[in-house]
Structure formats: C-alpha cells, structure tokens
Amino acid sequence: MLGWDPNVVDVMVLSQTDQVIHTQLMFKLDKKSLFCTFVYADNHYRNRRDLWNNLCGHSSFMKDKPWVIMGDFNASLFHDDSSTDSSSFSIGSREFRECVNSIEVFDVNSTGLHYTWTNNQQRGGTIFKKLDRTMCNMNCVNAFPNAGAYFHPFRVSDHAPCILKLPTVAKDKPRPFKFVNLIAEKHGFLEEINQIWSKEIPGFRMYRVVMKLKLLKTPLQKLFFQQGNLHENVKKTRKELDDWQVVIDQDPANQDVLVKHSIILQKYKEAIHDEAVFLQQKSKVDWLNLGDSNTKYFHNVVKAKNHRSRILLIRVTGGTLHEGGQRQKH
C-alpha cells in the first residue's frame, strides 16, 4: 500500500509488480523531483530474480536522475547483516549483491537500528537480520546531500520501520581555510612564504607563528584562485591538444607546429595533474595512480564520503534528541 500527503508531494506511479512499485515524486515546496522505488521482495530467492531483473531494467532510465530504492529486500547484502556467524553468502544474498553492483546504488547514510528484522522465536534461538534498506544512486546524493534514513525500533512488529528524511539545504556558512597541496608546486609559493615569514611580529614565539599562519591565508588563497577552474582547464587544454594533433596529421614535417604541439601537450599534462592532485586530496584516496581516467572516481568518492560523514542525530546531556530537517518521506 502506498500513500502520500497531497499537500506536500505529487506522486506518479510509473509501473508496478507484486514485488515493486516505481514512482516519481514532485515536492511542491521547491519543485524538486525524486524517483522512488518501493520494494517488498518475495520470500523465495528464485522468485526474487524477477525483482532483480526489474530493478536492473529500471536503472537504465535512472542514469541521470535522483533515485531511491527502499523497502524489505528479504536478503542480506553484507556479512554483518546477520546476528548469526556466517562466512559465506547464500544464493539469494549473492544475487542481491550482484543486482546492487549492477545498478550502482549504495546505502543512504542511516542511524537507528542495524538489524531490521527478527524471527521473534525464543525456542531455537532468536535471529536478527538486516533485510530492510534504503539505497540511492549518486544523482540522489547530488540533489539531496542531507538525506538520511532512520530505522526505528520494532515494537510489536517483526520489521523495523524506516523513515527517509530529505531536509532542506541550510544556508551556506563561510568555509574554513584549507591548504591546497598543489599550490606548493606553483611559481610564487615560496616567495609568499618567505615574505610573510620574514615579517617582524612582537610577542611570544607561538603567538608569532599563529599570526604568520593567519597572514598566509590571503596570499595562498589568491595563489590558488590564480590557477583558475581546474576542471575547465583540463577541458580547454584537451580541446587545444586535439586541434593541434589534427594539424600535425596534415603537416607532420612542420617544425613550428611540432614545437607548438609540445607546449600544448605539456600544458595538458599539468592540467590533468593539478586536477587529479586536487581531487585526490579531497577524496583522501592515495592508492590510485594520478591520471585523467581517475577523476570521475575521485568526484564520486568525495560526494559519497561527504554524504556518509553527515551527522543526522545528536543526543545531548539529559537525553534530549536533536535532529535536523523539515521534509520527510515515510
């Protein structure tokens, strides 16, 4: 059963089967759109194959759209999704994992209960599993970076209810100064350091160090700003390189063209190096070789890391629970 508040959201049912309902939600407040899939998977893994095939088919329409999948999947995804020790995946869990990898979704940042289902049996041992999930694609994180899933206690049910909250984005606050590693390689960096560090500042030694570090913020930010848009630099120099290689192909013996091509090639290498170093620092991934082919990966790592690191709930002294957000989806 699917219900909604027509004062908050318009819902269009796109398609449905006995295991899944695909919808498009349109929030009336800001006209944002979200594609939401509600799942109630069959108990038997053979019957769930129809569900996995359905999700894989639907994902082809969600490539550039924010997509959330939530509900009871009746299968575990990871080893720690069961309270019973198990070193191997069942067929059902393995097929579920293959589906999740294929459609490129991941768990929404969540809080509350980890195990969402129990067999409620005292004899023979009580079993707890995580069968209910809320997952999304990268486009959803881009559109709703503050999204969070809340798994509440069972009470009298055998499943934990889940609420997906999509809080409105708060007004941007001034960002703290962050040192960008790539400017240490740039012309003028040491000159700026030496100029500030040679200033005479009265006071204790530690105070002088702190004041000089503060004075360095503006020139270092200016130096980074002078590098321009790192991503646009890559696009621009790549286009120049392509154009000059076409010219070389038409006149390969022209030395002037070869010299100009060599200069553009070096500019392109520097551009992709700067972009990769910048993204690598933000993503804190240092085990991949720097290169143009890694930039999409780094972008996604940064976004996923920012999503997972958000704090959804804070319980202060005295037990008062504080949580953000105004918009919610049950």
C-alpha positions in Angstrom: 0.0 0.0 0.0 1.3 3.4 -1.0 0.0 6.7 0.4 1.1 10.3 0.5 0.1 13.8 1.6 -1.1 15.7 -1.5 -0.3 19.0 0.3 3.4 18.1 0.3 4.1 16.0 -2.7 2.6 14.9 -6.0 3.1 11.2 -6.8 3.0 9.5 -10.2 3.1 5.6 -10.2 5.3 4.7 -13.2 4.9 0.9 -13.0 4.4 -1.9 -10.5 4.6 -5.6 -10.0 3.8 -7.8 -7.0 7.3 -7.0 -5.6 8.0 -3.4 -6.5 6.3 0.0 -7.2 8.2 2.6 -9.2 7.2 6.2 -8.6 8.1 9.8 -9.4 7.7 12.3 -6.5 7.4 16.1 -7.1 7.8 18.2 -4.0 5.5 21.2 -4.0 7.8 23.4 -1.9 10.7 23.7 -4.3 9.5 21.6 -7.3 12.3 19.1 -6.8 11.8 15.7 -8.4 12.8 12.3 -6.9 12.3 8.9 -8.3 11.5 6.5 -5.5 11.1 2.7 -5.8 9.3 0.8 -3.0 10.3 -2.9 -2.6 8.5 -5.8 -0.9 10.6 -8.8 -2.0 9.4 -12.4 -2.2 10.4 -14.9 0.5 12.0 -17.3 -2.0 15.2 -16.4 -3.8 14.0 -17.8 -7.1 11.0 -15.5 -7.2 13.2 -12.6 -6.2 15.1 -12.9 -9.5 12.1 -11.2 -11.2 12.7 -8.3 -8.8 16.4 -8.0 -9.5 15.8 -8.1 -13.3 13.1 -5.4 -12.9 15.4 -3.1 -10.9 18.2 -3.6 -13.5 15.8 -2.8 -16.3 14.5 0.3 -14.5 18.0 1.6 -13.7 18.6 2.2 -17.4 16.1 5.1 -17.1 17.7 6.4 -13.9 21.2 7.1 -15.1 20.9 10.9 -14.9 18.0 11.1 -12.3 18.0 11.0 -8.5 16.8 7.5 -7.5 16.0 6.0 -4.1 15.1 2.3 -3.5 13.7 1.4 -0.1 11.8 -1.4 1.5 12.0 -5.1 2.5 14.5 -6.9 0.2 14.3 -10.2 2.1 18.0 -10.8 1.6 21.2 -9.7 3.3 23.8 -7.7 1.5 26.9 -7.9 3.8 28.3 -10.5 6.2 27.5 -8.3 9.2 23.8 -8.1 8.2 23.0 -11.2 10.3 23.4 -11.8 14.0 24.4 -15.4 13.3 28.0 -16.1 12.3 28.3 -16.9 8.6 31.4 -16.8 6.4 29.6 -17.5 3.1 26.8 -15.8 1.2 23.6 -17.7 0.2 22.5 -17.7 -3.4 19.8 -15.1 -2.6 22.3 -12.8 -1.0 24.8 -13.2 -3.8 22.2 -12.4 -6.5 21.1 -9.4 -4.4 24.6 -8.1 -4.2 25.1 -8.6 -8.0 22.0 -6.5 -8.6 23.1 -3.7 -6.3 26.5 -3.6 -8.0 24.9 -3.6 -11.4 22.5 -0.7 -10.8 25.2 1.3 -8.9 23.4 2.2 -5.7 24.6 2.3 -2.1 23.1 2.6 1.4 21.8 6.1 2.3 23.6 7.5 5.4 21.5 6.0 8.3 21.0 5.9 12.0 19.0 3.8 14.5 18.7 0.0 14.4 21.1 -2.0 12.3 19.1 -5.3 12.3 15.7 -4.5 10.9 14.1 -8.0 11.2 13.7 -10.7 13.8 12.2 -14.1 13.7 10.7 -13.5 17.2 11.3 -17.1 18.2 12.5 -17.9 21.7 13.0 -21.6 21.1 15.9 -22.4 18.9 17.4 -19.0 19.2 16.3 -15.5 18.2 17.8 -14.4 14.9 18.3 -10.8 13.8 19.0 -9.7 10.2 19.1 -6.5 8.2 16.6 -7.2 5.4 15.2 -3.6 5.0 17.4 -1.0 3.3 17.2 2.5 1.9 19.6 2.9 -1.0 20.2 5.6 -3.6 22.4 6.5 -6.6 25.0 9.3 -6.9 22.5 11.6 -8.5 20.3 11.5 -5.4 23.3 12.5 -3.2 23.9 15.4 -5.6 20.2 16.6 -5.4 19.7 15.8 -1.7 23.1 15.8 0.0 21.5 15.9 3.5 19.3 12.8 3.0 19.3 10.4 5.9 17.5 7.1 6.8 16.1 6.5 10.3 15.4 2.8 11.4 13.1 2.9 14.4 12.5 0.1 17.0 10.3 -2.9 16.1 7.8 -2.6 18.9 5.1 -5.2 18.1 6.3 -5.9 14.5 9.0 -8.2 13.2 10.3 -5.4 10.9 11.8 -2.1 11.9 10.0 0.9 10.2 12.3 3.2 8.2 11.8 6.9 7.5 13.8 8.6 4.8 14.2 12.3 5.6 15.2 14.9 2.9 15.9 18.0 4.9 16.1 21.3 3.1 19.6 22.6 2.4 20.7 25.1 5.0 22.3 28.4 4.1 26.0 28.1 3.3 28.3 29.1 6.0 31.8 30.6 5.5 34.2 27.7 4.8 37.3 27.4 6.9 40.7 27.9 5.2 42.1 24.7 3.8 45.6 24.4 2.3 45.5 23.0 -1.2 48.5 20.8 -1.8 49.0 21.6 -5.5 49.9 25.2 -4.9 53.2 24.1 -3.2 54.3 23.2 -6.7 53.4 26.6 -8.2 55.6 29.5 -9.1 55.4 32.2 -6.4 54.6 29.8 -3.5 58.0 30.0 -1.7 58.1 33.8 -2.4 54.8 34.2 -0.5 56.0 32.0 2.4 59.3 33.9 2.7 57.7 37.3 2.5 55.3 36.5 5.4 57.8 34.6 7.5 60.3 37.4 7.4 57.8 39.9 9.0 58.6 41.1 12.5 55.7 40.4 14.8 56.1 41.1 18.5 55.0 38.6 21.1 55.7 35.1 22.3 57.1 32.6 19.7 53.9 30.6 19.4 51.8 33.7 19.1 54.1 34.9 16.2 53.7 31.5 14.5 49.9 31.7 14.7 49.8 35.3 13.4 52.0 34.4 10.5 49.9 31.4 9.6 46.9 33.7 9.6 48.6 36.2 7.4 49.4 33.4 4.9 45.7 32.7 4.3 45.0 35.5 1.9 48.1 35.2 -0.4 47.7 31.4 -0.6 44.0 31.6 -1.4 44.9 34.2 -4.1 47.6 31.8 -5.5 45.1 29.0 -5.7 42.5 31.3 -7.3 45.1 32.2 -10.0 45.1 28.6 -11.1 41.6 29.1 -12.5 38.9 26.4 -12.7 41.0 23.2 -12.6 38.3 21.1 -14.3 37.7 23.7 -17.1 41.5 23.9 -17.6 41.5 20.2 -18.4 38.7 20.6 -20.9 40.2 23.6 -22.6 43.7 22.2 -23.0 42.3 18.8 -24.1 40.5 20.6 -26.9 43.6 22.6 -27.9 45.6 19.3 -27.9 43.1 17.6 -30.2 43.1 20.6 -32.6 46.9 20.7 -32.8 47.2 16.9 -33.4 44.8 17.3 -36.3 47.2 20.0 -37.7 50.2 17.7 -37.2 48.4 14.9 -39.1 48.1 17.3 -42.1 51.6 18.6 -41.9 53.8 16.3 -39.8 57.1 17.8 -41.0 56.3 21.4 -39.9 58.7 22.1 -37.0 56.8 25.1 -35.8 53.7 23.0 -35.4 55.6 20.3 -33.6 57.0 22.9 -31.1 53.6 24.4 -30.5 52.1 20.8 -30.0 54.9 20.1 -27.5 53.9 23.2 -25.5 50.2 22.4 -25.5 50.9 18.7 -24.6 52.9 19.9 -21.5 50.1 22.3 -20.5 47.6 19.4 -20.8 49.7 17.1 -18.6 50.0 19.9 -16.0 46.2 20.5 -16.1 45.3 16.9 -15.5 48.0 16.6 -12.8 46.6 19.6 -11.0 43.0 18.3 -11.2 43.9 14.9 -10.0 46.1 16.1 -7.1 43.2 18.4 -6.0 40.6 15.6 -6.2 42.9 13.1 -4.6 43.4 15.4 -1.6 39.6 15.9 -1.2 38.8 12.2 -1.5 41.8 11.1 0.6 42.5 8.3 -1.8 46.2 7.8 -2.3 46.4 4.3 -3.7 45.5 5.0 -7.3 47.8 6.4 -9.8 47.1 10.0 -10.7 45.6 10.3 -14.1 42.7 11.7 -16.2 40.8 8.4 -16.1 40.5 8.6 -12.3 38.8 12.0 -12.0 35.2 10.6 -12.2 36.1 8.1 -9.5 37.5 10.8 -7.3 34.5 13.0 -7.8 32.1 10.2 -6.7 34.3 9.3 -3.7 34.3 12.9 -2.5 30.5 13.1 -2.8 29.8 9.7 -1.1 32.3 10.5 1.7 30.6 13.8 2.3 27.2 12.1 2.4 28.3 9.4 4.9 30.0 11.9 7.2 26.9 13.9 7.9 25.6 13.8 11.5 21.9 13.0 11.4 21.1 12.9 15.2 22.7 14.3 18.3 21.6 13.3 21.8 22.7 15.9 24.4 23.2 15.6 28.1 19.8 14.8 29.7 18.7 12.6 26.8 17.2 15.4 24.6 17.4 14.3 20.9 18.1 16.9 18.2 17.6 16.2 14.5 17.6 18.4 11.5 15.3 18.7 8.5 11.7 19.6 7.7 10.8 17.3 4.8 10.3 13.6 5.4 9.2 10.5 3.5 7.8 7.5 5.3 
